[in-house]
């Protein structure tokens, strides 16, 4: 089948290092491995021109904002600056206006060589996929990874909140099928008016050839190590890491922490570790290529997913969780949403009540003091992920769904 994959989100550099970009590339790769031809149309390739570019198994079409949109947004931004204002409105306006450019360019390219179906990663204000599918008369499968309007209002400044919410509802109710990454997100989609039989839950996955267990390393040559992979942002719970390491030092001196990722909280974390006199025991890798992450994870004795309590449902499908588990590393994770559905406490990892720092420390100490438990939980976790949570499994489900829609 010929598949047209749309990623209009300017915040997702499809050849970059963000988790969302990994998701896009891995799904493209899974479609290709199954024998399907994939064309990926995207607005952003990399965050910065000198960034190293990842490879994607798809024909890539780069569609940028038109000169008219760029000019309008520039004038809009200048008007804000003239008034001494700094907000998200210019960027949001660019997203809205980009829809027309994206639609017209794709219509021109595909009006005479239609794909079998369109697979679109939903984006804020994104409506081009619905219009294109109607024009080409092909099915549209929309993948939703978060309640976009809610997330924008909660974590980022927004000026077009009502417009964003209506655009999300408009797109999802007109899609032939909606793929969501969690049961919590499925509830959100149903609340927007999408019928339950058009909603399909497909959690994130892994590439099992990349994320796999390694042979048992020589414990006497390496210090006890806990680790975290992901963006250093408030909703990931990384603020607890300095206190966690400080408390672990009292029971297990020399325990190290590896933090793989970057983000807005890095400076704050570095200061906190310095205050606790722990700087020498912490390694920040910064943002690294996805292909390098398995080797980092395999250095961990314990992998962390310390998500905090949120004011909204935990709709995430944590990519890090599946990658930790696929590498055979035991996880200590907050008991929230999909995490609690995937991790069976004492069987494939250890869970604790979100926000309970005593329980977090106790679970880490328990694992660090029991190598047999580490091996047992890690092995069971890897078997589970490799059997049920892979990108190839997700891609096969999407293709089967598209075939039904085309029948």
N, C-alpha and C positions, 0 to 999 in steps of 0.2 A: 504493500500500500504506500501511496505518497502522502506524507504527513506534513502539514504546515504548522510549525510551532511559533506562536507569537509571544514576545516578551517586550511590551511597550514601556515597562517601568524604567525611568531614567536612573533610578537608584539601584538597579541591578546590573552591574557590569558583567555581562555573560561570560567573558573570558577572564574575570577577576577572581578574587579570593573569598568573597562573601558566601555564606552558606546558601543563600538563595541562588547564586550563580552556579554553585556546585549542583544543586537540585536540577537546574535547567540542563546543564551539560550531561549529567548522569542519565536523565530521562531520554535525552537525545541519543546517547550512546546505547541505552537499552533497546530503544526502537530499532536502531541500526543493527545491533547484534541479532535481532530477531528477523532481519532481512528486509526491513522497511526503509524507504528513502525519506530522509528528513531534511526540510528546509527550515532554518531558524532565522526569524526576522526579529531584530532587536534594535533598540534605540542607543544603548550604551555598550561598548565593548570592554573598556577598561576604565578604572577610576582616574588614572593619570597616564599620559601618553608613554611615559618611560617605564610603566609597570610591565613586568613579565607576563606574557599572554599564555593562558592555558589553551590546550587543544580541545576542540569539540568535534564529535563525529556527526557532522551535518554540513550541508551547504549553508553558508552564512550570508545573510543580507543585512547590511547596516543602513538603517534609515534614521536620519537626523532631522531635527527641527528645521522648518523652512526659514528662509531669510526673513520673510514677513513676520513669522512668530518671534524670531530672535529680536527683530527690531521693536515689535510691540512690547515684548517683555522687558527689553532694555529701557524703553521709555517709562514703562510702569514702575520699574525699579528706581529709576532716577527721580520720579515723582515722590516716591516714598522717602528716598534719601533727602530730598529737598525739604521735606516736612519733619525730618529727624526721626523717621520711623524705620524699624528693622523687624520684619516679620516674614512669614512664609508665603504671602500672597503672590509675589512674582513667580516663585517656583510652581505654585499650584496653577497659576494661569498658564504657564508653559505646558503643564501636563494636559490641561483641558484643550488647548489649541493644537497640541501634537496629534490628537485623535484624527483630525481631518487629514493631516499630512500622511499619517500611517495608513489610513484607509485608502486614500487615493493612490498612493504608491503601490500598495499591495494589490489593489483592484487592477491597476495597469499591468502588473506582472503576471497575475494569475487568472485573468478573465478568460484566456484561451487555453490554459493548462491547469485546470482545477485539481486541487488535492482531493484525496478520498475523504479527509476530514480536517478540521482545524482544531488544534490543541492550544489553548491560550492560558498563560499564567495571568490571573486577574491582577489588575493594577488600579491604583487610585484614579478615579475619573475615567477609567478605560472602557470605551464603548465601541471601539473600531472593530473588534472581533465579531460582535453581533451583526453589525452592518455588512461586513465582508462575507460572513457565512450566508446571510440572506441573499446577497447579490450573486454569489457563486452557487447557491442552492446546494450546500454541503452541510453536514452536521457540525455543530460546535460543541466541544467539550471544554468547559472552563475549570481550571484548577485554582482553588482558593486556599491560601495558606494562613490567612488571618482575617478577622472582620475589619476590613480596610478602613472604613470611616471611623469606627470605634477606636482602632489603634492609633489613627492619625490624631484624633481628638485627645486621647489619653497620654501619648508619649511625645507628640510634636505639636507645635503651634499650628493652628489652622484658621482660615478665614472663610472657607467655603464649606463648612461642616454639613449643612443641609444638602448642598449640591452633591457633595461626595457620597452621602448616604443614599441619595436618590439614584445616582449613577450606578452604585453598587447593586441596588435593588433592580434597576432596569436591566442590567447585564445578566444577572443571575437568573432572573425570572424568564428571560428569553433564550437562555442557553438550552441546548438539547439535553445536556447532562452536566452535573456539577460534581467535581472530584474535590473532596475536602480531606485534610490530613488528620482530623480527630473527630471523635463523637461530639465533643463540645462545640466544634465548629459546625457540625451538621445541624445542631439545634439552632444556631444562629441563622443558618441558611433557611431552615424551615420557617423561622420567625419573619423572614422577608417575603414569604409567600411561595417559595419553591416547594413543589410536591415531593414527598418523601421518596417516591419511587424513582426520582431523577437525581437523587443525592447518593454518592458513593464514597464511603470512607476508605482512604488509602493512606496509611501512615508513611512517614519518610522511610527510607531504606539505606542500604549500603551497596557498594560494589564489592562482592565477596572475594574477588581476585586481589583487591587492594587492602581491604580490612579483614585480616585474618590473624589468628593467634600465632605467637612466635614460640620457639622452644623455651623451656624454663631457663631463666638466666641465673647466673651464679650469685646467690644472695649474699654471700660473704664478701663480694667485691663491690656491692652497691648499697648505698644507704637507703633506708625506708623512704619511699617517694609517693606523695599524693599529687594529683594533677587535675588541671582544668583546661578544657579546650572551648573556645568560643569568643564572642564579642564581649568586651569589657564594658557592659552597659547595665543600667540599674535593674532591668527586668530579668537579668541572668543571675542575680544574687551574689555577685562577686565581692560585694562589700564585706561579707563574712570571712573572707579568706585570711586576712591578717590575724584576727582573733583566733581562728581555727588553728593556724600554724603555731601561734604563741602558746595555746593550751596543749597542743600535741608535744611541744618541746619539753614541757614539764614532766611528761610521762615517758616520752621517747625522744631523748636528746639526739640531735643530728638529723631528724626527719626533714626531708627537703620538699619543696613545692615547685612544680613546673607549671607555668601559665602560658598556654599557646594561644595567642590571639592579641588583638589590640582594640582600642576604643577610648571613649571619652573619659573613662574612670581610671585609666592607667596611672596618670600623675598622682591622683588621690591615693591609689593603692601603694605606689612606691613610697609616698610619704608615710603612710601607715606602717609599712614594713620597717622603715627606717626608725620610726618612733619606738617600735617593739624590739629594735636591734636584731632584726632578722634578715637584713638585706643580703647577707652572704649565703643564706639558705634558700633564696628564691631565684628562679630563672624565668625571665620574660623572653619568650622567643620572638615576640612581635607577630605580625601577620605573616603566615607562611603558605606556600603552595599546598593545595589539598593533597597532592601525591606525597608530601612530606609528613603529613599528620599521623599516619599509622606508626611510623618509626618513633614518633614522640610518645604516642599513647602507650606503646609497648614498653616504655621506660617506667610507667606508673605501676605501683602496687595497688593503689586505690584511685579510682576515677570519680570526680565530683560533678554532681548536677544540683547545686544548692539553690534552686529557685525559691524566691520568697513568696509570701501570700500576695495575691493581687486583688484589686477591687473588682475585677471581672473574672469570668470563668477562665480556667487555664486551657486555652484552645491550642497551645503549641504542640508540635510534634518534634521534640528535640533531636536534631540530627546528631548531636554529640553523643546522646544516650545510645543510639544504635551503633555508632562507630566504636565507642568504648567496648560495648558488649561483644561486637563482632571480633574484636581483637583479643577477646578472652580475658579482659581486665575487669575485676569486680567493681561494681558501682555502689556509691552511697548517694542516694537521690531523695529529693523531697517528694512526699506522697501527694502528688497532684495529677489530676486529669489522666492523660494517656500514659504518663510515667507509671502510675499505679496499675494500669492495665497490662503493661509490658513487663515490669519488674515484679516478680513474686518474692516477697520478703523471705530471706533465708534460703531461697531456691536459686534465683538468678541474680541476686543482688540484695542490698539492704536499703530499706526505706525509713524515713523519719518524718514527723510532723513538720510541715514548712514553718520556718521561723524559730524552731526549737534548737537552739545552739548546743544545749547539753546533749541532746540526742544525736546531733550531727557529730560532735566530738566523740561520743561513746561508740558510735558505729565505726568511725575511722580507726579508733584505738582497737576495737575488736578485730578488725581485719588485719591491721598492721601486726597484731600479736599472734596471728594464726595463719600460717602459710598454707596449711591444708585447706582451710576454709576459702582462702583466696583462689586456690586452684579449682576447688569444687564449684564455687559460684561462677568463676570466670569460664570454665569449660561448659557449664550448663547454659550460660548466657550466649556464648558463641554458637552453640548448636541451635538454639532458638532463633537467633537472628539470621543465620545462614539458611535456615529452613523456611522462614516465613516473611522476612523483612528485607527484600532486595529490590533494587531498581528494576531488574528484569521481571520480577513477579508483578510489580506495579504496571510496567509497560504492557505485559501480556493481558492484564485485566482491561487496560484502556483500549487496546486494539480489539479485544472481544466485544467491548461495549460499542465501539465505533461500527463494527460489522453489523451489530443488531440495529443500530440507528440507520444504517444504509440499506438494510433489507427491505 
